[in-house]
Every structure is written in C-alpha cells, then in structure tokens.
Amino acid sequence: MLDNGAMRLRSTELARHLQGGVQGFYVISGDEILLVNECLDQLRAACRRNGCEERLVHVIERGAGFDRIQQDAAARSLFSSRRLMEIRLPSGKPGALGNRVLADLAAAGSADLVVVVICARLAREAASAPWVRAAEKQGVWVDVWPVAAAQLSGWIMARAAAAGLRMTNEAARLIAERTEGNLLAAQQEIDKLLLADDGAEIDADKVMHAVSRGTRYDVFKLAQAVGERDARRAIHILSGLRGEGAEPPLVLWALGREVQGRGGGNRYSPGSGSRAARPAGAAQLARWSTQLAQIDATIKGRRSGDPWSEFALLALDLCGRQALRFPTMAMSGSPCSP
C-alpha cells in the first residue's frame, strides 16, 4: 500500500496515480456516469494487479447497511490477502452512523482492504461532512468534472483517436450536437462508428449515414429534395423523419449544410436536374441563417415553438415556396414514400 498522504485528483490524473499502486481509501464523485465508471474500472484493475482477488459491493439507501459494512471490514478474507470494498452512496449523505464508519475506514488504512466510495457530485454541505474530511486527509478523492460544452467536440475527437478512428472536426461537432452533452451517448456513437470502421476518415456524412442506417427516411433524401427545389417531397420526408423519431439536431445540420452550399460552400447533397437550386443572394442567406439560429434555440429549449414546423417553413423557403404558416397538423399525417 502507498503512503503518499492525502490527494485530490481529476479523473484524468487517476491512471498515472495508480501506476504506483493503490492506497487504502478512495472517493469517486461526479455526475458523469461514463467517467465515474471508467475511474472505477481503472481502480479495479489496479487492485487486481496488487493482489485484490475478492470484491465486496454495498449499496447504501437512506443510510441503511453500514452495520454490514463494519462486519465485512472486520472479517478476514478466505480467498486472498487483499480485498476491494465498493460502497455505492447515491445521495452522498451516509447519516450519522455512516459518517463514523466511513471516517474510521479512511483513518484505519487497513493493509488488507481497499475501500472506494462512489457517489454523485458532492454539494458544498455534503463535501464538508466528517467522512469526506477524513477521506481528504487520509485517502484519495477523485473529483469527476463534466466536460464543458465548448470542449465536447475535442473530447469526442480524442476518444475517437484513442479507439483508432480518424475523425474530422465537423463530424465531432455533429456528434456533440446530437448527444447534447451526454458523454455516455457520445461514447456509444463512437462505438457504433468503430464497428463500421473501414479505415477511412470519418466525416459528417459518415456520421449521418450511421445514424440513418435502417430507417426509411433520412436527412440525405431531405437535403436532396431541398436541393432540387422539390417542396412536396421535402415536406413528406420531413414528416417521415418526425414519425420515425429522428433527432432534430440531425435535420438542422442537414438544412444548415444546404444553406452553406447555397452560399458557395461545399454542397451537402447537391441537387440535380433543371430544378436544382442556384447560389443565393446575401439577403436570402441572412434570412436562412436567422431561421437556423431560431430553430437551434427552439431545440435547446431557449425559445418556445415546434422545431418540426419551423423545419417545414425553412424547407419551403429553400425550395422557393413562401409560406406564412405551416400548420403543425400537416406534419402528423401519414407520409408518402420519398
């Protein structure tokens, strides 16, 4: 066992700390389930490397169960010289008995027992409890912080690279938009892309294809219909996307790429034929950009409204059809085949 004094670590610092062995008492706190579980997996692996072959798990509800923890802590292992005891404390508030038991475990520093308390992010009041102060003084507190919104796409790219995937900034931003800060969902998207990896760089189109796979309606068909100024087909596809539970950020992304293409940028899904859209003027681009920003605010709950009706209005405008209102009921009917 190490005797390095008290420590407070970020989740990214735990792996390096564990390279030197394990201490007797840990607290892993945070609201990001993915990162908390990954820290716990790292600790479990380090414990196995250091001779912990037995794992005890306790889940504490309303302060009950600490008597059993005391019994297990005092007992000798029948299977190995060291044990790992995991104590899940969802509320972060163990009660009077729990405070004493955890503080004693932190201070004891038993050579044959490694204790880890897993809990949600500790508020200021909970963080000043006796057991937390004892943990700070005698053990290691791994404080798991959320990933800031501005850093999320970079986090996704780093995770993809660690998995052996090459990903563009645009693809990472799209995943970040879709998952809305949910790290577990973002990791699941990376895992899906890994299963379909062909060695090529992953761009926004590949992310879209991965999401649309297995669905009848997809955003590529929507972009194509808008690019060809086929208003009727665009509205039918929008209705189909809504009926299949498509995620609004994907639709927003597709229409945003179409607007970008009209401004002279790379086309998302070029139209074809005599009705294909031509580059737009500055006034049109400004109007569409404003509509995109308003829909984005609606999706994120910063503005009231129905994003699907707003999608329909924007699609009609992109197709050259002006409409003062597109009734919500029109989006709920049975769509035609795209």
C-alpha positions as CSV (number, residue, x, y, z in Angstrom):
1,M,0.0,0.0,0.0
2,L,1.2,3.5,-0.8
3,D,1.5,6.2,1.9
4,N,1.6,9.3,-0.2
5,G,-0.7,11.5,2.0
6,A,-4.0,13.0,1.0
7,M,-4.7,13.6,-2.6
8,R,-7.5,15.2,-4.7
9,L,-7.3,14.2,-8.3
10,R,-9.1,14.9,-11.5
11,S,-10.4,11.8,-13.4
12,T,-7.7,12.3,-16.0
13,E,-5.0,12.0,-13.3
14,L,-6.1,8.7,-11.7
15,A,-4.4,6.4,-14.2
16,R,-0.9,7.9,-13.5
17,H,-1.5,7.8,-9.8
18,L,-2.4,4.1,-9.9
19,Q,0.8,3.2,-11.7
20,G,2.5,3.3,-8.4
21,G,0.0,1.1,-6.6
22,V,-3.2,1.7,-4.6
23,Q,-4.0,3.4,-1.3
24,G,-6.5,2.2,1.3
25,F,-9.4,4.6,0.8
26,Y,-10.9,6.3,-2.3
27,V,-13.8,8.5,-3.1
28,I,-15.0,8.8,-6.7
29,S,-17.7,11.5,-7.0
30,G,-19.4,13.0,-10.0
31,D,-22.5,13.1,-12.2
32,E,-20.9,11.9,-15.4
33,I,-21.7,8.2,-15.2
34,L,-19.4,7.2,-18.0
35,L,-16.3,8.9,-16.4
36,V,-17.2,7.7,-12.9
37,N,-17.4,4.1,-14.2
38,E,-14.2,4.4,-16.1
39,C,-12.4,5.6,-13.0
40,L,-13.9,2.7,-11.1
41,D,-12.7,0.3,-13.7
42,Q,-9.2,1.7,-13.5
43,L,-9.2,1.3,-9.8
44,R,-10.5,-2.3,-10.0
45,A,-7.7,-3.2,-12.5
46,A,-5.0,-1.7,-10.3
47,C,-6.4,-3.6,-7.3
48,R,-6.2,-6.9,-9.2
49,R,-2.6,-6.1,-10.1
50,N,-1.9,-5.5,-6.4
51,G,-3.4,-8.8,-5.2
52,C,-7.1,-7.9,-4.6
53,E,-8.9,-11.0,-5.8
54,E,-12.1,-10.5,-3.7
55,R,-14.6,-7.7,-4.3
56,L,-17.4,-6.7,-1.9
57,V,-20.2,-4.5,-3.1
58,H,-22.5,-2.5,-0.8
59,V,-25.3,-0.2,-2.0
60,I,-26.4,2.3,0.7
61,E,-30.0,3.5,0.7
62,R,-31.2,6.1,3.3
63,G,-28.2,5.4,5.5
64,A,-29.0,1.7,6.0
65,G,-26.4,-1.1,5.6
66,F,-23.4,0.3,7.5
67,D,-23.6,-2.4,10.1
68,R,-22.9,-5.0,7.4
69,I,-20.0,-2.8,6.1
70,Q,-18.5,-2.9,9.6
71,Q,-18.8,-6.7,9.8
72,D,-17.2,-7.2,6.3
73,A,-14.4,-4.7,7.1
74,A,-13.5,-6.6,10.3
75,A,-13.7,-10.1,8.7
76,R,-10.7,-11.8,7.2
77,S,-10.8,-12.8,3.5
78,L,-11.0,-16.5,2.7
79,F,-9.8,-16.1,-0.8
80,S,-6.9,-13.5,-1.0
81,S,-4.7,-11.4,1.1
82,R,-6.4,-8.2,0.0
83,R,-10.0,-7.2,-0.8
84,L,-11.7,-4.4,-2.6
85,M,-14.9,-3.0,-1.0
86,E,-17.1,-0.8,-3.2
87,I,-19.6,1.3,-1.3
88,R,-22.2,3.0,-3.6
89,L,-23.7,6.0,-1.8
90,P,-26.1,7.6,-4.4
91,S,-27.1,10.5,-2.1
92,G,-23.7,11.3,-0.8
93,K,-25.2,11.5,2.7
94,P,-24.5,8.5,4.8
95,G,-26.1,9.6,8.0
96,A,-24.6,9.7,11.5
97,L,-23.6,6.0,11.6
98,G,-22.3,6.1,8.1
99,N,-20.2,9.2,8.8
100,R,-18.5,7.4,11.7
101,V,-18.0,4.1,9.8
102,L,-16.5,5.8,6.7
103,A,-14.3,8.1,8.7
104,D,-13.0,5.1,10.6
105,L,-12.3,3.2,7.4
106,A,-10.5,6.2,5.9
107,A,-8.3,6.6,9.1
108,A,-7.6,2.9,9.6
109,G,-5.7,2.5,6.4
110,S,-6.0,-1.3,6.6
111,A,-3.3,-3.2,4.7
112,D,-5.7,-5.9,3.5
113,L,-8.7,-3.7,2.5
114,V,-9.1,-1.1,-0.2
115,V,-12.3,0.9,0.2
116,V,-13.9,3.1,-2.6
117,V,-17.0,5.2,-2.1
118,I,-18.9,6.0,-5.3
119,C,-21.3,8.9,-5.2
120,A,-22.8,11.8,-7.2
121,R,-21.1,15.1,-7.2
122,L,-20.9,16.4,-3.7
123,A,-22.5,19.7,-2.9
124,R,-20.8,22.1,-0.6
125,E,-22.6,20.9,2.5
126,A,-22.0,17.2,1.8
127,A,-18.4,17.9,1.0
128,S,-17.8,19.2,4.5
129,A,-19.1,16.1,6.2
130,P,-16.8,14.3,8.6
131,W,-16.3,11.3,6.3
132,V,-15.3,13.5,3.4
133,R,-12.9,15.5,5.5
134,A,-11.4,12.1,6.7
135,A,-11.1,11.0,3.1
136,E,-9.3,14.2,2.1
137,K,-6.9,13.8,5.0
138,Q,-6.2,10.0,4.7
139,G,-7.1,8.9,1.2
140,V,-7.7,9.9,-2.4
141,W,-10.6,11.9,-3.7
142,V,-11.2,11.6,-7.4
143,D,-13.4,14.5,-8.3
144,V,-15.0,13.8,-11.7
145,W,-15.9,17.1,-13.5
146,P,-18.2,17.3,-16.5
147,V,-16.9,18.2,-19.9
148,A,-17.7,21.8,-20.8
149,A,-19.8,22.3,-23.9
150,A,-17.0,24.2,-25.6
151,Q,-14.7,21.2,-25.1
152,L,-17.1,18.5,-26.0
153,S,-16.1,18.1,-29.7
154,G,-12.4,18.0,-28.8
155,W,-13.2,15.3,-26.1
156,I,-15.1,13.3,-28.8
157,M,-12.2,13.6,-31.2
158,A,-9.7,12.5,-28.5
159,R,-11.9,9.5,-27.6
160,A,-12.2,8.5,-31.3
161,A,-8.5,8.7,-31.8
162,A,-7.9,6.6,-28.7
163,A,-10.2,4.0,-30.3
164,G,-8.2,4.1,-33.5
165,L,-10.6,6.3,-35.5
166,R,-9.7,9.3,-37.6
167,M,-12.4,12.0,-37.3
168,T,-13.0,15.4,-38.8
169,N,-13.8,18.4,-36.6
170,E,-17.2,18.7,-38.3
171,A,-18.0,15.1,-37.5
172,A,-17.1,15.6,-33.9
173,R,-19.2,18.7,-33.7
174,L,-22.2,16.9,-35.2
175,I,-21.9,14.1,-32.6
176,A,-21.7,16.7,-29.9
177,E,-24.8,18.4,-31.2
178,R,-26.7,15.2,-31.3
179,T,-25.8,14.0,-27.9
180,E,-26.3,17.4,-26.2
181,G,-23.5,16.9,-23.7
182,N,-24.4,13.3,-22.7
183,L,-21.0,11.7,-22.6
184,L,-22.4,8.2,-22.4
185,A,-24.4,8.8,-25.6
186,A,-21.4,10.3,-27.3
187,Q,-19.3,7.2,-26.5
188,Q,-22.0,5.0,-27.8
189,E,-21.9,6.9,-31.1
190,I,-18.1,6.4,-31.3
191,D,-18.6,2.7,-30.6
192,K,-21.1,2.4,-33.4
193,L,-18.7,4.1,-35.8
194,L,-15.9,1.8,-34.7
195,L,-18.0,-1.3,-35.6
196,A,-18.4,0.1,-39.2
197,D,-14.8,1.4,-39.4
198,D,-13.2,0.9,-42.9
199,G,-10.0,2.8,-42.1
200,A,-11.1,6.0,-43.9
201,E,-11.5,9.3,-42.1
202,I,-14.9,9.8,-40.5
203,D,-16.7,12.9,-41.7
204,A,-20.1,14.4,-41.1
205,D,-21.6,12.4,-44.0
206,K,-20.5,9.1,-42.4
207,V,-22.0,10.1,-39.1
208,M,-25.3,10.9,-40.8
209,H,-25.2,7.5,-42.6
210,A,-24.5,5.7,-39.4
211,V,-27.5,7.4,-37.7
212,S,-29.8,6.9,-40.7
213,R,-28.9,3.2,-41.3
214,G,-32.0,1.1,-41.1
215,T,-34.5,3.9,-41.4
216,R,-36.9,4.5,-44.3
217,Y,-36.4,8.3,-44.3
218,D,-33.1,10.0,-43.9
219,V,-31.6,13.5,-43.9
220,F,-29.7,12.8,-47.1
221,K,-33.0,12.5,-49.0
222,L,-34.3,15.6,-47.4
223,A,-31.2,17.6,-48.5
224,Q,-31.5,16.2,-52.0
225,A,-35.2,17.2,-52.2
226,V,-34.5,20.7,-51.0
227,G,-31.5,21.0,-53.4
228,E,-33.8,20.0,-56.2
229,R,-36.5,22.5,-55.0
230,D,-39.0,19.7,-54.7
231,A,-41.1,21.2,-51.9
232,R,-43.7,18.4,-51.8
233,R,-41.1,15.7,-51.4
234,A,-39.2,17.6,-48.9
235,I,-42.3,18.0,-46.7
236,H,-43.1,14.3,-47.0
237,I,-39.6,13.4,-46.0
238,L,-39.7,15.7,-43.0
239,S,-43.0,14.1,-41.9
240,G,-41.4,10.7,-42.2
241,L,-38.3,11.7,-40.2
242,R,-40.6,13.0,-37.5
243,G,-42.6,9.9,-37.5
244,E,-39.5,7.7,-37.1
245,G,-38.3,9.7,-34.2
246,A,-35.4,11.4,-36.0
247,E,-33.3,13.7,-33.8
248,P,-33.9,17.4,-34.6
249,P,-30.2,18.3,-34.4
250,L,-29.6,16.0,-37.4
251,V,-32.3,17.7,-39.5
252,L,-30.9,21.1,-38.5
253,W,-27.4,20.0,-39.6
254,A,-28.7,18.8,-43.0
255,L,-30.6,22.0,-43.7
256,G,-27.7,24.1,-42.4
257,R,-25.3,22.4,-44.8
258,E,-27.7,23.1,-47.6
259,V,-27.7,26.8,-46.7
260,Q,-23.9,26.7,-46.6
261,G,-23.9,25.2,-50.1
262,R,-26.2,27.9,-51.4
263,G,-23.7,30.5,-50.1
264,G,-20.9,29.0,-52.2
265,G,-19.5,26.5,-49.7
266,N,-19.3,22.7,-50.2
267,R,-22.7,21.3,-51.0
268,Y,-24.1,18.8,-48.6
269,S,-26.2,16.8,-51.1
270,P,-26.2,18.6,-54.5
271,G,-29.5,18.8,-56.3
272,S,-29.8,17.7,-59.9
273,G,-31.9,18.4,-62.9
274,S,-33.5,21.6,-64.2
275,R,-34.9,22.5,-60.8
276,A,-31.6,22.3,-58.9
277,A,-31.0,25.3,-56.6
278,R,-28.7,28.1,-57.7
279,P,-26.5,30.2,-55.4
280,A,-28.4,32.5,-53.2
281,G,-28.1,36.3,-52.6
282,A,-26.9,37.9,-49.4
283,A,-30.4,38.7,-48.2
284,Q,-31.6,35.2,-48.6
285,L,-28.6,33.8,-46.9
286,A,-29.1,36.2,-43.9
287,R,-32.8,35.1,-43.7
288,W,-32.0,31.4,-43.7
289,S,-29.2,31.8,-41.2
290,T,-31.6,33.6,-38.9
291,Q,-34.1,30.8,-39.2
292,L,-31.4,28.2,-38.5
293,A,-30.4,30.1,-35.3
294,Q,-34.0,30.3,-34.2
295,I,-34.6,26.6,-34.7
296,D,-31.4,25.8,-32.8
297,A,-32.7,27.9,-29.9
298,T,-36.0,26.1,-30.1
299,I,-34.4,22.6,-30.0
300,K,-32.3,23.6,-27.0
301,G,-35.3,25.0,-25.1
302,R,-34.3,28.6,-25.1
303,R,-37.2,29.5,-27.3
304,S,-40.8,28.3,-27.5
305,G,-42.1,26.6,-30.6
306,D,-42.2,23.4,-32.6
307,P,-38.9,22.8,-34.4
308,W,-40.6,20.5,-36.9
309,S,-43.0,23.1,-38.1
310,E,-40.0,25.5,-38.3
311,F,-38.1,22.9,-40.4
312,A,-41.0,22.8,-42.8
313,L,-41.1,26.6,-43.2
314,L,-37.4,26.7,-43.8
315,A,-37.5,23.8,-46.3
316,L,-40.3,25.5,-48.2
317,D,-38.3,28.7,-48.3
318,L,-35.2,26.9,-49.5
319,C,-37.4,25.4,-52.3
320,G,-38.6,28.8,-53.3
321,R,-42.1,28.5,-51.8
322,Q,-43.0,31.3,-49.4
323,A,-45.5,30.4,-46.6
324,L,-46.8,32.5,-43.8
325,R,-47.7,29.4,-41.7
326,F,-47.2,25.7,-42.0
327,P,-49.8,24.0,-39.8
328,T,-48.5,21.5,-37.2
329,M,-51.2,19.1,-38.1
330,A,-49.9,18.8,-41.6
331,M,-46.8,17.2,-40.2
332,S,-48.7,14.5,-38.4
333,G,-50.3,12.8,-41.3
334,S,-49.2,9.6,-43.0
335,P,-46.2,10.5,-45.2
336,C,-45.9,9.4,-48.8
337,S,-42.9,7.4,-49.9
338,P,-39.9,9.7,-50.5
